[in-house]
C-alpha cells in the first residue's frame, strides 16, 4: 500500500483529498459524513461577518460537463457558525475555515474568530467570481492580496492559505503577492466565471447573469494554473477544479500540488468519492512502484 500522507505547511493529512468550500460544509453533521468517507480534511463554507441570503433563484444549473452557480455567498455569519466548528472539531478532523471579506480588517476579524473556534487553518477566499466587492475584484489586485494576507498573518497563529482565481490576467503574479504577504499556501483555482443564455427567452438563465463554472471542464485550467504557480513559489499549493478520479488528483500533484480539493465530483461519484480517489491513487502508485505521494509532487517540472 502506497503512503498517501501529505503535509501542507504545518498541517499533516492522512491523505491529500480535501472537501472544497461550498458543498456539504455548512453544518457539522454533513462535514463529519465527508470525513467518514475518507477525506483528509474539510473546508467550511465561506463565512462572512454577517449573514447573507445570497442571490434569488435560479442560482445553479447543470451544463454539459459541469455546473454553473451564482449562489451569492449565502452564509449564517461568523458568530452563528461557532457551534458548527466546535461540533466538527470533536471528531478530531482537520478543519480549514474559509472566510470572505471586503478589506483587511474584515478578513482579520473573521480569521481571529475562526482560530478561536478551533479551526486548524484559514482559507482566505479572494476569488469568488460572482459576489461584487468580495471576490475576484480583491484577488486580482496584487497589492491588496499582499496587504490582506500580511495583515491576517501578523495576528493569526494557524496556517493561512489564499484561494485564487483563474479569472485574472496573471495568476502567478497574484500568487507571488500572497507569498510575499507570508501566506502558508495557495489554493488554486476557484470556479471560472461563465454564463448560460436561454435562447427561447433570449436572456441569461441565472438570476445574477454570471456565475462560477465548476466540474470536469475546468480541470485543464486548474492544472495549468497550479503548474504555473509552482514554477515560481516555494510554499505549498492545493489544487482544485474538476477532480473526479485518482488520475485527476495525480495530475494536479504532478503539476505541483501537495493536496487536492474535491467539490462537484461528489455529484458524479457520490459522497464516498474521497475513498474512491484514494484507492485509485494507491493502485496507480503501486503499479508504478511509487512508495510515497511526496515523490510525485511537481515531477512534471523535471
KAURGI-V265640 format. One record per helix or strand of 2 or more residues. SS is the DSSP state (2 for helix, 1 for strand). FROM is the first residue (numbers start at 1). TO is the last residue. Records with the same first field share a line. If there is no record, write none. Layout:
BEGIN
SS = FROM-TO + FROM-TO
END
This chain:
BEGIN
1 = 6-8 + 11-13 + 17-19 + 41-43 + 60-63 + 66-69 + 95-99 + 121-125 + 159-164 + 185-188 + 192-194 + 197-198 + 203-204 + 211-214 + 236-240 + 259-262
2 = 28-36 + 79-89 + 104-117 + 136-139 + 142-155 + 171-180 + 216-230 + 246-255 + 265-269 + 273-287 + 293-295 + 299-301
END
